[in-house]
């Protein structure tokens, strides 16, 4: 659509008195001032064009309630936009405007967006010109040596390992402007990896440093890329292969860049020889220049708060309460909540102040000295007392572990909350804030767990296996641990009703979790279902984790087949198929039935959900749903606190009809009424002490009738029916023994 077409459309709209005008996706580069003629316009859609500016006359559309401008090239807004007092929707996203994305996201709060913009346009300001660069990677790959080469062109052959965090300032020139880079160098020891997550932020540049002499597995390339994705969002990444003086970097560059769109460049260097350093500097400068909002104008009032926080003695004042930050904002003239909140997020992303505003447990404390946190965590992780307790931490132990001057008692829970947030520790069920399990302090050695021949087997295969998955599983299943048999990568569980046992362990190198359930064949599947439910819940809470479910073939445990593939084959009506590596076919239904009853599969398929589809769901106190209800899952497998994914109650499967209610339901109803009548008559003729027995007998009979109805309608599996009857008897006071 050209300018003349736009003008004609506006004129026609004015004549017709329209209230809605759609000019979206027309490649418009300008909006004519004649737009002001549409005085009665309430909705204007200009999204998906190439507009670089809006006419001043936009302010005359005082009836506007909805204005769509997303996907344009707007770099500024006219001050007259403040005249649009009736706006209820304003979408300015995907424009190169000097407005933080968290502000632009408030599309249903137009006044918030406009007030922020006008305040920053009319106030005194200067460009931010600051960003954060974070180096991550395994230990001894040369991160510290790389920092020294980049900043000072120095190299020390005997460089000491970084024990915690080192933060340096680096001045780079982008578009003829000096940019301050806050360079964060992390220690690479395994125990420190989890604490890195405290400080990984968005709107940062990441350098993933590799040792060119090592392979993908040793460098753990995808592990680090997933960590960056989880905590750094879409922040740009440069992969740096170090030590190329000894061996060239050999990785699947094309495949990695296709899989991870955040990888912007891959560079090879030798910190020892200085090779490739200048080229890496150029790559860093280029990516820093492309960081969002690096040149954003910062109000002088904001700069004043930033400067005062930077000037504090971080050794004497490692943290300040959030209220103290708010008071500082007030004294510098930042009085509105939105600006205060936006500024703290900016300071967090720059690494000046760490504030976890998304977590109510942590938001009240602003960390000025990151080592205050890491040193506290390291003191806990390196505690000999805690090691002797096999990773079980009681809250009172913190008084002995943490220095009372640096870590006053009222900050103990803050340290523990940090560890919980990043899954370094977990509460014991029933003891919130009092007893914790520190998985990293569990023994690495697997104890003797018994014989598991002929056990029901199931596996999860991962692209990347985070250590937190098995840790969270161990903690979540703690009430069912058999004789304290657990270690860092595994656990033995017991079903208290059936006596069945399960071995669950992770193999980090193979990126697999193995499950074996032994005992009574009829009750092994419900136990496995409970275990899978817990894993399903954990998987759903971790971004990017989608493991493959695998079933080992009976008699051929070395051959595994995809559980999803088996389900698809069954859905298509395929009876048998030949797995790779096996001479001959396997029966699809028999293999599936060995893992999960056909009725449960049908419920889940038509219910459209996970393992607990078709059941009621409540939540336990370790952060996960527990399946109960018409499948009697909790009672059936005897697990307490077993988590599964929350799914809505499904509609009955198409083509599945309950038994005729006149034939089945009415019969049982009449039978129940008859029983109650008989009981009433009997009570008149028996001694008083026999009355409870008569009533109990009637109640039991009615419960059995109800269960029979559910079983008749196929809403209750055979195992669940038997369990319901058993549990009903167990609840009766005279029959519990």
Steps between C-alpha positions, in 0.01 A plus 500: 500500500651835392454840664208594271318178585545566871372854465194386304425234761525755782274747315240231436514388862443861609198534272355170618560585865671165571625424849752232398777535240736217404817607313715209619756312286514756217871595514405859587796727567296803610155582633345816346391784732149463357458218753380780731173514304388172660375660821270210585761226450525259795725229350801557273717211382836605349690182588741325263604810303825694460404817687797690642295780655143605578349835401436756773132481403476156663425688821170627356347150495369545851234229462762229440481208741715252305821576309709223343851603391701182551747388233600843366826698499403771749797657677304778670145606582348848476435663837141546380440130562447603860165652392351155441339475842240237403746233387450159659731308262834615359730250330844642414696177518759411237603862440850646560365735767703597809251325726588183697317187380339449840330840457396434140348170611234688699278543193186531712655777710551773238540773761795311648678483162424859403591646841829309501586626152402861566688506829816380329455733204454814707746420781874558497684189393814342361561176307538182704799368301545201728452123474596171661718225353506158665759226446388144569647157436667204665791535738851553358381596150666841536223746587718714727787493250258615231385794714858608560585475129193701401539771762876537552666274240657296780556127544613297799593139426436414866170682539320400819151361477221746570347400832183701474416803289729765357342819362701739282420811296588517132461808282413425138410739219171451316382752238762747623362480853673356805311205645571361846487122509464336840690175441403209726743207521376190682696216651446178308506246782202268497369607840488862378290437190168522680593828669574653158127503446466768769666749270405397147285783367318605187611785273861380538769368265623147574837351412491120519865403528611153384826309512575421134687186608184348648189355340140615525426285804802619697419863420130436569407743225126435491477494879632856514289616207186374673603668826549829313162458331325429829634802686624734228205467264593600147824672598767471227771236541852485354666158521874535556731204441821554700840324479500469120880517515478135608200385293243666271141525622289213363128544566181485293480876451222494242287257700541693825414834339191346338385353830583803716408823328667704775848394377622801303861403435758227558862609547828319553777646716819416681535699820854369527612620155253787465359360176144601410465751784458806275236321294316404819510863617336603173231233543433613858475864392255409226272303731516760778384759247197285417389457861160650559489832684876536536474860379171573674486842664509469879341772709748684719288406801545133407871552447524656845350191665722273292814697592421500871446124505825445306686723746402303810770297675387154401714331764335695781156512336453177300125549472228754570128448568265585217343773715838670526522495121153657478603770748806574285277530193274744684792723597616511136156589367382158378163478667278273290496123555542413133821700458642358823422145387631557147825647631568207733450260208745699291755503783452125539565434131811719512628307803517807725230378738355151510128503580281199432183699455317196363531309828315632808746316727796694359369832372552681830880474486723680249840334473785745443782251547442170314778332697292547816253250356750259348718493812196419710397221266856363483520499881191280508610272217846455654377445856655193661208476740258489210717243324482280810121537495495374139360822361214536749503858630306607808436871524678538835821372336521828305589678825823298507570491125453869412702787648262691727649841409469458124184294510262611778237248596223690321688446170545125540174422325593740219808288426288185518235658276770578244609138514141381467427732209790352306441145627811464711283382788147382567268496800413171660130432473330615819798710613491823294783740586625258766662200330667500160670247276816614320532252209855606412614368839356154458744217447595439137540128561199283428434261791387141458137522390407136455421286196284643224474212254158465337397843627260724309728749321454849360745769389524873425753615238603868500687733267636662815443357848499772770614367836204667665254251350613199703559723805145632491367150446687366805369780720146478366487123563677516836208354701526181293878450511586145600732476804674832421639352178582806293812656356581793275363347182243249616255363753315182598128542575243273661124486453377458856182314401632245254860484618617555143833675464637731233854592402526843336839633397650752261799451272630848430749393237244300302234766574248237608284418799434132566195370688453142617202378702508157665245305700140395443425516128139611548599815692829595333334711231323739742833548679672580170215736413557694824871531423434615145247753628764659720749521214233640270433782744872579540554503123220751451667748734831507308507695171618301199496159669322240285642155573417192296321222685652160422396142576765224518387177335439211742784254460699754299564793739768636268231576238271791582202628302324834508192493722341779295561301182329198656199717590482630144517147361217392729294803397544403133397142572845347438522170687872417466817669382872411473719711734847589377754248626250218553440211264125467494197705598364607837134522596422870543206457737680250722801728530282799589291297744816411685552868578151644525152341499303543180219679687745760631640556152151546361416750774816696435460496122143625499558725799771678303733520794781346694516198722236626743238591239161380616579537871442772753810693604609673819835659584749373752734720700815429305386680190315251289157357437393167646264279303204373701130440442320266266813303422599484868856559389638609833350212694573252223872550505532609862719798418478819705580821322533341158477773239352489154397750238170678554258420222131591459239231545437365150174435323410134443677354197296508182318176447538398864161453663425423862280208583125557473409683824167313520680171482792586729454826688134458595564147612773612740292792621204275578738256666644776719153616607405143578812453713427814701143382555621161620747670736225717646285193563786296651593779742158467663565137592871487600681596817645853519862380480432326167363814337848641397587170333175505302554862392864436402393201296245712318752777429753249366238342277394837359865595432553175316184562295631844402835354399323233297311772313825683416657171393192412292526836320875441441580819689708299745774256407506154652803584714338823616176318583681253722698780660183700571338204672816436704534863602131519596543210740818655643310816594244316713582535874396149597674332207832682480684216663 
